[in-house]
Amino acid sequence: MSASETDTYSLGFLPNLCTLKAILRVAIAAEVLAMVLALAAAADTYQASIMKLVMTSLFVQWVVISSTISMCFYNKFAKNKQTMQIVMVSAGVVAFFTVCASMLTIMADSYNKVGEVFFWDTPFILRNLFISLVITALALRYFYVQHQRDAHVVADTDAKYDALQSRMRPHFLFNSLNSIAMLVHQDPQQAEDAILDLADIFRTTLDRRNRIPLREELDVTLRYLRMEGLRLGKRRLNVVWDMDRNTLPFDMEIPPLLLQPLAENAIYHGIQPREEGGTLGISLYDAGERLDIVITNPVPPEGTNTHQKGNHIAQENLKNRLKLAYGSRANLQIKRSRHQYRVSFSIPKE
């Protein structure tokens, strides 16, 4: 489930209670609680202990599942989801179903005892109410602390993500300005077009969105390659695209600046050091639930200054960004052969 969907269905600091998985987890936790309460009040005989466990399970399951479903319905109609209001409503719902279950238990017990006078057991109701409210308070406290921790992790991740993204901009700006400076005296019109391309590129890099459509990332990459083509010339830079425009998910949301930095590294570290230049290969494949991206470039001759330290830093930067965005679901793979350098990664569709 996406983050937006979680925000829509979650109730303040409480998790999403409107799924079958959530109700099943609640039922399992309730059964464990029922077993603990039954063991704490174990009867003298085995048969009586089993009966005690059954009755306690029915009691606890009734209260917990009814309260969970009620909070789910409350979430759908509640407009104000302040923390204190959620606490009060949760406690009130649990207290209501606890009293109802206690009254049903008293009436059922009196019904089984034929010939005896009906006895209203107020201490029994108060004891159950006290236990329910204490357990509810502990559960709410746990959910609140967990929610605060998750919010802190998300904020910290966003901060790291922005920091990693910002580290890419000075290097990119330096190369872009050099390209434009070389064009100013040679072809002013092309220099003007390059400036417009740079403006569009930096409009993306300065965008605060954590996700952009794939088509925007491709557009940024195309503009960058057009600028580099003007600087290096068509003889030294040959770009080969391998993608099916009919099946590629252009509306797929991805983190910005995933493809363009890889193309930049391939040119800067693999093609530029070669006198004859080389071919930059860019492949995008729709692999069902995932998107596969592959960047290839030729390996420069041995002894050539290829700025390997900067290349490793850029690749480590991208690896960290993928990890922050997708966790273990996206792995950057680098393969170097005698003649080719290959960088590939696969990201899930979200």
C-alpha positions as CSV (number, residue, x, y, z in Angstrom):
1,M,0.0,0.0,0.0
2,S,1.4,3.4,-0.9
3,A,2.0,6.2,1.6
4,S,-1.0,8.2,0.4
5,E,-3.3,5.2,0.9
6,T,-2.0,4.7,4.4
7,D,-2.6,8.3,5.3
8,T,-6.1,8.1,3.9
9,Y,-7.2,5.0,5.9
10,S,-5.1,5.4,9.1
11,L,-6.8,7.0,12.1
12,G,-4.3,9.5,13.5
13,F,-1.5,7.7,15.2
14,L,-3.5,4.4,15.0
15,P,-2.6,2.0,12.2
16,N,-5.1,1.1,9.4
17,L,-7.8,-1.0,11.1
18,C,-9.9,-1.6,8.1
19,T,-8.1,-4.5,6.5
20,L,-8.5,-8.2,7.0
21,K,-4.9,-8.5,7.9
22,A,-5.3,-6.0,10.7
23,I,-8.4,-7.7,12.1
24,L,-6.6,-11.0,12.0
25,R,-3.6,-9.6,13.9
26,V,-5.9,-8.1,16.5
27,A,-7.8,-11.4,16.9
28,I,-4.5,-13.3,17.5
29,A,-3.3,-10.7,20.0
30,A,-6.7,-11.0,21.7
31,E,-6.5,-14.7,21.9
32,V,-3.0,-14.5,23.5
33,L,-4.5,-12.1,26.1
34,A,-7.4,-14.4,26.7
35,M,-5.0,-17.3,27.4
36,V,-3.0,-15.2,29.9
37,L,-6.2,-14.1,31.7
38,A,-7.5,-17.7,31.8
39,L,-4.2,-19.0,33.2
40,A,-4.2,-16.3,35.8
41,A,-7.6,-17.4,37.0
42,A,-7.1,-21.2,36.5
43,A,-9.8,-23.4,38.1
44,D,-9.2,-26.5,40.2
45,T,-10.2,-29.1,37.5
46,Y,-9.0,-29.5,33.9
47,Q,-12.6,-29.3,32.6
48,A,-13.3,-26.1,34.5
49,S,-10.0,-24.6,33.2
50,I,-10.9,-25.4,29.6
51,M,-14.4,-23.9,30.1
52,K,-12.7,-20.8,31.7
53,L,-10.5,-20.4,28.6
54,V,-13.4,-20.7,26.2
55,M,-15.5,-18.1,28.1
56,T,-12.6,-15.8,28.4
57,S,-11.7,-16.1,24.7
58,L,-15.3,-15.3,23.7
59,F,-15.4,-12.3,26.1
60,V,-12.1,-10.9,24.9
61,Q,-12.7,-11.5,21.2
62,W,-16.1,-9.9,21.4
63,V,-14.6,-6.8,23.0
64,V,-11.5,-6.5,20.8
65,I,-13.0,-7.3,17.4
66,S,-16.1,-5.2,18.0
67,S,-14.0,-2.3,19.1
68,T,-11.7,-2.6,16.1
69,I,-14.5,-2.7,13.6
70,S,-16.2,0.3,15.3
71,M,-13.0,2.3,15.1
72,C,-12.8,1.5,11.5
73,F,-16.2,2.9,10.8
74,Y,-15.5,5.9,13.0
75,N,-12.4,6.6,10.9
76,K,-14.5,6.7,7.7
77,F,-16.9,9.4,9.1
78,A,-14.6,11.3,11.5
79,K,-13.3,14.7,10.3
80,N,-11.3,15.8,13.2
81,K,-8.7,13.2,14.2
82,Q,-6.8,14.9,17.1
83,T,-4.8,12.7,19.4
84,M,-6.9,13.3,22.5
85,Q,-10.1,12.8,20.7
86,I,-8.9,9.5,19.3
87,V,-7.8,8.4,22.8
88,M,-11.2,9.3,24.3
89,V,-13.2,7.7,21.5
90,S,-11.1,4.5,21.7
91,A,-11.5,4.2,25.4
92,G,-15.2,4.9,25.2
93,V,-15.7,2.2,22.5
94,V,-13.7,-0.4,24.4
95,A,-15.6,0.5,27.7
96,F,-19.0,0.2,26.0
97,F,-18.3,-3.3,24.5
98,T,-16.7,-4.4,27.8
99,V,-19.8,-3.5,29.8
100,C,-22.0,-5.2,27.1
101,A,-19.9,-8.4,27.2
102,S,-19.9,-8.3,31.1
103,M,-23.7,-8.0,31.2
104,L,-24.2,-10.8,28.7
105,T,-21.8,-13.0,30.8
106,I,-23.8,-12.3,33.9
107,M,-27.1,-13.1,32.3
108,A,-25.8,-16.3,30.7
109,D,-24.4,-17.4,34.0
110,S,-27.7,-16.7,35.8
111,Y,-29.6,-18.6,33.0
112,N,-27.4,-21.7,33.5
113,K,-28.1,-21.7,37.3
114,V,-31.7,-22.8,37.3
115,G,-33.6,-22.1,40.5
116,E,-31.2,-19.4,41.8
117,V,-32.0,-15.8,42.3
118,F,-30.6,-13.5,39.6
119,F,-27.5,-11.7,41.0
120,W,-26.1,-8.5,39.5
121,D,-22.3,-8.7,39.8
122,T,-21.2,-5.0,39.8
123,P,-17.6,-5.8,41.0
124,F,-17.3,-8.2,38.0
125,I,-18.2,-5.4,35.6
126,L,-15.9,-2.9,37.2
127,R,-13.0,-5.4,37.2
128,N,-13.4,-6.1,33.5
129,L,-13.7,-2.4,32.8
130,F,-10.5,-1.7,34.7
131,I,-8.6,-4.4,32.9
132,S,-9.9,-3.3,29.4
133,L,-9.0,0.3,30.0
134,V,-5.5,-0.5,31.2
135,I,-4.8,-2.7,28.3
136,T,-6.3,-0.1,25.9
137,A,-4.1,2.6,27.4
138,L,-1.0,0.5,26.9
139,A,-1.9,-0.3,23.3
140,L,-2.6,3.3,22.5
141,R,0.7,4.3,24.1
142,Y,2.5,1.7,21.9
143,F,0.8,2.9,18.7
144,Y,1.6,6.5,19.5
145,V,5.3,5.9,20.2
146,Q,5.5,3.7,17.0
147,H,3.8,6.4,15.0
148,Q,6.2,9.1,16.3
149,R,9.2,6.8,15.5
150,D,7.9,6.2,12.0
151,A,7.4,9.9,11.4
152,H,10.9,10.6,12.6
153,V,12.4,8.0,10.3
154,V,10.4,9.4,7.3
155,A,11.6,12.9,8.0
156,D,15.2,11.8,8.5
157,T,15.0,9.8,5.2
158,D,13.6,12.8,3.3
159,A,16.4,15.0,4.7
160,K,19.1,12.4,3.7
161,Y,17.5,12.0,0.3
162,D,17.5,15.8,-0.4
163,A,21.1,16.0,0.8
164,L,22.2,13.2,-1.5
165,Q,20.3,14.8,-4.4
166,S,21.8,18.2,-3.8
167,R,25.4,16.8,-3.9
168,M,24.8,15.9,-7.6
169,R,24.0,19.5,-8.7
170,P,27.5,21.2,-8.5
171,H,29.1,18.6,-10.7
172,F,26.3,18.8,-13.2
173,L,26.3,22.6,-13.2
174,F,30.0,22.7,-13.8
175,N,29.9,20.5,-16.9
176,S,26.8,22.3,-18.3
177,L,28.4,25.8,-18.0
178,N,31.5,24.5,-19.7
179,S,29.4,23.2,-22.5
180,I,27.6,26.5,-23.0
181,A,30.8,28.5,-22.7
182,M,32.3,26.6,-25.6
183,L,29.2,27.3,-27.7
184,V,28.9,31.0,-27.1
185,H,31.5,32.0,-29.7
186,Q,31.0,29.1,-32.1
187,D,27.2,29.2,-32.5
188,P,25.2,31.7,-30.4
189,Q,21.9,30.2,-31.5
190,Q,22.9,26.7,-30.2
191,A,24.3,28.3,-27.1
192,E,20.9,29.9,-26.5
193,D,19.2,26.6,-27.0
194,A,21.6,25.0,-24.6
195,I,20.8,27.7,-22.0
196,L,17.1,26.9,-22.4
197,D,17.8,23.2,-22.0
198,L,19.9,24.0,-18.8
199,A,17.0,26.0,-17.4
200,D,14.6,23.1,-18.0
201,I,17.0,20.7,-16.4
202,F,17.5,22.8,-13.3
203,R,13.8,23.3,-13.1
204,T,13.7,19.5,-12.4
205,T,16.7,19.5,-10.1
206,L,15.2,22.3,-8.0
207,D,11.8,20.6,-7.8
208,R,11.0,19.5,-4.3
209,R,8.9,16.5,-5.4
210,N,10.2,13.2,-4.3
211,R,8.7,11.5,-7.4
212,I,8.4,12.6,-11.0
213,P,6.9,10.8,-14.0
214,L,9.3,8.7,-16.0
215,R,8.7,10.9,-19.1
216,E,10.1,13.9,-17.2
217,E,13.2,12.0,-16.3
218,L,13.6,10.9,-19.9
219,D,13.1,14.5,-21.1
220,V,15.8,15.8,-18.7
221,T,18.2,13.1,-19.9
222,L,17.5,13.9,-23.5
223,R,18.2,17.6,-22.9
224,Y,21.4,16.8,-21.2
225,L,22.6,14.4,-24.0
226,R,21.7,17.1,-26.5
227,M,24.0,19.5,-24.7
228,E,26.8,17.0,-24.4
229,G,26.4,16.1,-28.1
230,L,27.0,19.8,-29.0
231,R,30.2,19.8,-26.8
232,L,31.7,16.5,-27.9
233,G,30.3,16.3,-31.4
234,K,28.3,13.5,-33.1
235,R,31.6,11.8,-34.1
236,R,32.6,11.2,-30.5
237,L,29.2,10.7,-28.8
238,N,26.8,8.2,-30.2
239,V,23.7,7.5,-28.2
240,V,21.7,4.3,-28.7
241,W,18.3,4.0,-27.1
242,D,16.7,0.6,-26.5
243,M,13.1,1.0,-25.3
244,D,9.6,0.2,-26.5
245,R,7.6,3.4,-26.5
246,N,4.3,1.4,-26.8
247,T,4.8,-0.5,-23.5
248,L,7.0,1.7,-21.4
249,P,5.2,3.1,-18.4
250,F,5.9,6.8,-19.0
251,D,3.5,7.8,-16.2
252,M,5.4,5.7,-13.6
253,E,6.5,7.8,-10.7
254,I,10.3,7.5,-9.9
255,P,12.8,9.5,-7.8
256,P,14.1,12.4,-9.9
257,L,17.6,12.3,-11.4
258,L,18.1,8.6,-11.6
259,L,18.9,8.2,-15.3
260,Q,20.5,11.5,-16.1
261,P,23.4,11.2,-13.6
262,L,24.2,7.7,-14.9
263,A,24.4,9.1,-18.5
264,E,26.6,11.9,-17.2
265,N,28.9,9.5,-15.5
266,A,29.1,7.2,-18.6
267,I,30.1,10.2,-20.8
268,Y,32.5,11.8,-18.3
269,H,34.3,8.7,-17.2
270,G,33.9,6.4,-20.1
271,I,33.5,8.3,-23.4
272,Q,35.2,11.7,-22.9
273,P,38.6,10.2,-22.1
274,R,38.7,8.3,-25.4
275,E,40.0,10.2,-28.4
276,E,37.6,8.4,-30.7
277,G,34.7,8.7,-28.2
278,G,32.2,5.9,-28.0
279,T,28.7,4.7,-27.8
280,L,26.4,5.3,-24.9
281,G,23.7,2.6,-24.6
282,I,20.5,3.3,-22.6
283,S,18.0,0.5,-22.2
284,L,14.6,0.6,-20.4
285,Y,12.5,-2.5,-20.1
286,D,9.0,-3.0,-18.8
287,A,9.4,-6.2,-16.7
288,G,5.9,-6.5,-15.4
289,E,5.9,-5.3,-11.8
290,R,9.4,-3.7,-12.2
291,L,11.2,-1.3,-14.5
292,D,14.7,-2.4,-15.6
293,I,17.3,0.3,-16.6
294,V,20.7,-0.4,-18.1
295,I,23.5,2.1,-19.0
296,T,26.5,0.9,-20.9
297,N,29.6,2.7,-22.1
298,P,33.0,1.7,-23.5
299,V,36.0,1.3,-21.1
300,P,38.7,3.9,-21.7
301,P,42.3,2.7,-22.5
302,E,44.5,1.7,-19.5
303,G,46.4,4.6,-18.0
304,T,43.8,7.2,-19.0
305,N,42.8,9.6,-16.3
306,T,39.1,8.7,-15.8
307,H,38.4,10.3,-12.4
308,Q,37.6,6.9,-10.9
309,K,37.3,8.4,-7.4
310,G,34.6,10.8,-8.6
311,N,32.9,7.9,-10.5
312,H,32.8,5.7,-7.3
313,I,31.4,8.6,-5.3
314,A,28.6,9.2,-7.8
315,Q,27.7,5.5,-7.9
316,E,27.7,5.3,-4.1
317,N,25.5,8.4,-4.1
318,L,23.0,6.8,-6.5
319,K,23.1,3.5,-4.5
320,N,22.2,5.4,-1.3
321,R,19.3,7.2,-3.1
322,L,17.9,3.9,-4.4
323,K,18.2,2.4,-0.9
324,L,16.4,5.4,0.7
325,A,13.7,5.3,-2.0
326,Y,13.1,1.6,-2.3
327,G,15.0,-0.2,0.4
328,S,16.1,-3.7,-0.6
329,R,13.8,-3.7,-3.6
330,A,16.3,-1.9,-5.8
331,N,19.9,-3.0,-6.1
332,L,22.5,-1.2,-8.2
333,Q,24.7,-3.7,-10.1
334,I,27.9,-2.7,-11.8
335,K,29.8,-5.0,-14.2
336,R,33.1,-4.2,-15.9
337,S,34.5,-6.2,-18.7
338,R,37.5,-5.6,-20.9
339,H,35.7,-3.4,-23.3
340,Q,32.4,-2.4,-21.6
341,Y,31.2,-0.8,-18.4
342,R,27.6,-1.7,-17.4
343,V,25.4,-0.2,-14.7
344,S,22.0,-1.6,-14.2
345,F,19.2,-1.4,-11.6
346,S,15.6,-2.6,-11.3
347,I,12.9,-0.6,-9.4
348,P,9.4,-1.6,-8.5
349,K,6.4,0.1,-10.0
350,E,4.5,2.1,-7.4
